């Protein structure tokens, strides 16, 4: 019997951090006192309506624990995209959640990274197009950066096109070498556009990794890639 995605264990084991649920935002809190930088984790989409809340998946709880262990506030947000036509409203909701995190008294509002996973990558376009001054960087893990075949997506949610608008923030991208072809093609297109527009991207390669390698491929290569992405996020926040 196949293990449900929500119950597949994360590739790393970090001690669980204190977790507080505030509406659609879970805060995984570091042990250190005082203001801490924040990483807002944007899970993949769209998801079937009967799938458990991604904040409760071992995958994202693993990232939350890892980031909290590193001295950051990890903010895991929850949203639902049932139809692609809902992307604009969803993006606005996510922007509100980000502001909720920045208003948290334990968060340094001027040191924030947004970390997008899988299909959530389309939702990075707004931030790529116009990064606010407090946004220190954007991380993308096995991201969907161009719509899948047959998808009709509003032009607002085309990250490749967004790269051509204004100055941006540093980018970190984790690429799984055995990802599905449309995702790999979109990453190639995105990296080419980043070069064209002089938008530096730090690429972390997982040559043998599948999509969701961080729960599917329990290998030293996967472990190293997750830690490298964590370290890159720390670098963005100057929190090392």
N, C-alpha and C positions, 0 to 999 in steps of 0.2 A: 504494500500500500504506500502511495506517495505521501510524504510528509507535507502538510499544507505549508504554503510559503510563510505564513506568519509564525510557524513553529520551527522553521529551519534555523539552526544555531549560527550565530555570528562567528566569523573565522578567528576572532581574538576574544580573550577573556579579560575583561577589566572589572574591578570591583564595582558593584552597583552603587550609583550615587543617589543621594536624596532626590526624589522626584516630586514636583508639585504640579498639579493640573489646574490650569486657569482657563476655563472655557475650551477653546480649540488649540491651546498651547500648553505643552508639557515642558517644564524647566528641569533639566538635569543639572544639579548644582555642585560646584567644586567645594572642596574642603576649606579653601582659603577664604579669609574674611575680606571685606572691602569690595570695591568695584572690580568687576572682571569683564574682559571682552566677551562677546557673544557670537555664537555661530547658529544661524537659523537654518534648520534642515528641512528642505522641501522634498517630500517623497514623490514617487512616480505617479503617473496618471495616464489615461483614465483607469479606474479600478472597478471591478464588478461590485454592485451594491451590497452583496452578501459577504464581502471580504472584511475581516476584522479591521478596526482602526489601525492604520500603520504605526501609530505611536506605541502600540502594544506588540508589534512584531519584534522578534528577537534581533532582527537585523538593525532596526533603527534604535532600539534600546541599547544595542551594542555600541553604536556610534555615540549615543548620548553618554554612556558610561566612559568611553574612551576620551571624549572631549572634556568631560568633567574632571577626569583623572589628570588631564593636562592643564587644569587650572582655568578652564573656560566655562561659561554658562552655555549649555547646549539647549537650544529651544527647538523642540520637535513640534511642528504644526500639523494640523489635520484639516484636510479639505476633500471635497468630492467633485469630480468631473464626470458626470454621466453622459453628457453630450458635448461635442467640441464647440458648439455654439455657446456653451457656458464659460468658455475660457476668459472672456473679458470680465465677467462678474467675479470669477475665481481669482483672477489676478488682483482685482481691487480688494478682495477679502484678504489675500495674502499680504498686500501692502499694509492693510490695517493691522494684521497680526505682527508684522515686523515692527510697526510703531508701538504696539503693545509691549513687545520685548524691549525696545529701546527705552520705554518709560518705566521699566522694572527698576526699583531702587538699587538692586545688586548688580546691574548691568552698566558698563561704561557705554553711553549712547553714541560715542564717537569712534568706537572700535567694534565694528560688526562685519562679519563675513556671511554671505549667503551661499549655501551648499545645496545644489540641485542634483537629483538622482533620476536616471532613466527618463520616462516621459515627462517628468517635471522640468526637463531641460527647456522645453518650449516656453515655459513661464519665466525663463531668465531674460527674455528679449527686452522687456521694459527696462531692466536694470543695466543691461548692456548698452542700451540706447542712451540712457541718461542716468549716470551713476551719481547719487547724492554724495556730498563731501564726507559723510561719516562711513560710507561703505568702503572697507579696506580691500575687498577683493571678492571674486566669485569663484567657487569651486564647482566642478561638473564631473559627475561620476557615471560612467557608461551612459552618457546623455543622448537623448533624442534631440537633435538639433535641426532636423528638417522633417516635415510631416511624412508619416508613413504613406506608402502608395494608397491612393483612394481617399485619403483624408482631405477635407476641405477646411482649411484653417485661416482665420483672419490674419491679414498681413501684419498685424501688431505682434504676432507670435512666431516670427521668423528670425531666430537668433543670428543667422548668417547675414541677413540684411541689416540687422541692428548694429552690427560691427562698424558699419560705415557712417554712423551718426555721432559726431562729437568725440570728445576725449573719454577714455574709459579707465577702468581699474584693472589691476593685474588679474590674470586668469590662471586657474589650475585645472587641468583636464586629465581624468583617468580613463585610459582606453583599454578595453578588454579585447585581446587579439582574436578571440573566437566569438565575438558578438555577432548579432544577426546582420546580414549584409546591408540593409537600409540604414541601420544606425552607424555602421562603419563608414558608409558612403557619406552620410551627413557630417560625421566628424572630419573626414577629409576635406569636404567643402568648407566647413567652418575654419579649419586650420589654414586653408589657402586664403580665405577672406581675411583672417587675422593677420597674415603676413602682408597682404595687399594694403591693409589699413594700418599697419605698424602697431598692432595690438599684441604685445608679447603674451605667449601662453606657455606655461610650464606643463609639459606632458609627462604623465606617469604611465608607463607601459606595463601591461600585464599580458605578455605574449600568449600564454596558454589559458587565459581566463575566459570564461563564458560571461554572458550577461548575468548580472547578480553573482559574480565570482565570489563575492564576500560572504555568501552563504552556500554556494554550490561547490566551490573548489577549495577545500581545506588543505592548502599547500603552503610551503614556505614562501613561494612567489606571491600568493594572495596576501599573506600576512605582511610581507614587506611592502606591497603596494598600498595597503590600507595605512600602514604606519608612515609611508612616504607622503601620502595625501594629508594625513594629520599634521605632519611636520611642515608641509607647505602652507597649510592654513595657519599654523603658528607663526610662520615667517610673515605671512600677510598681516598678521595682527601685532607683529613685533612683541610677541608674548613668550618667546623662548627664554 
